């Protein structure tokens, strides 16, 4: 599937099955984004409905479940697909490191006190795993195809590193809000929290933009577009939640893009 505006920076798709995968990925992520806008939230973090009659698991176990299969898929790719060019290595590294970082944050940074719905956990886990494995497999299938006219892998690597650092920094700030097993929500402060309520989402979007510019496959751009829409929609719902919960929530604080939205 060619996206006209991106033709100069994308590989051609190697088969009709890859095209189908790209289309399905785009549609599924768009659905999740619009579902958030309409208030049909995935049940984790502050949007978990503890009164809803469905299976629940602890947030810490749930988050490890989300990220670990994708990390293992990335790690396994170095053994299953040991060859390839620099772009392929960077793509495998970026996917693997991103989910490895998230696992480490779950274990050593975040302070969890709640629960999350098992159904939402399964949905997100399947999406992350299919995205991680799909990105790597499609990149492998693109080896040997003509390179895009514009090579963006180094720009992508810079953005990926920036996203990783910014995301980690703001996750650390969030973790410091809760001390001594405190379960009370507070308005986050510091860093870009003074401008947007979800700067960690902003930097996660930057991470995925970086990955898509490293890989330069239509699937990578589709994942980034869909994931960005979902995170923007989730940030809108998050800001609305804070406004309703805290009378003193600063009105100038936006959702995810400073001064804009």
Number of C-alpha atoms within 10 A of each C-alpha: 17 13 12 8 8 15 16 15 20 27 22 19 20 15 12 10 10 18 17 13 19 24 15 14 22 19 14 14 21 20 15 21 22 16 16 21 18 11 12 12 19 20 19 20 14 12 17 18 17 14 6 10 8 11 12 21 15 15 22 19 15 22 22 19 16 24 23 19 19 25 24 16 21 27 17 15 19 15 9 10 14 10 12 12 10 11 20 21 20 18 27 28 17 24 23 23 16 22 23 19 15 22 20 13 18 19 15 10 17 18 21 19 14 16 21 26 24 17 15 19 23 14 12 17 21 16 18 20 20 17 20 24 22 20 25 26 16 21 24 20 13 20 16 9 11 10 15 16 11 12 17 18 21 14 14 25 22 17 22 26 17 17 24 23 16 22 22 19 15 22 17 15 18 20 16 13 16 17 10 6 9 11 13 9 12 12 16 18 15 10 13 19 21 16 21 25 25 27 25 27 25 23 24 25 25 24 28 26 24 30 31 27 27 28 30 29 25 27 29 27 24 22 27 24 18 20 23 22 21 23 22 23 22 26 26 19 19 18 20 12 13 17 15 11 13 12 9 10 13 14 10 11 20 21 27 28 18 18 11 10 12
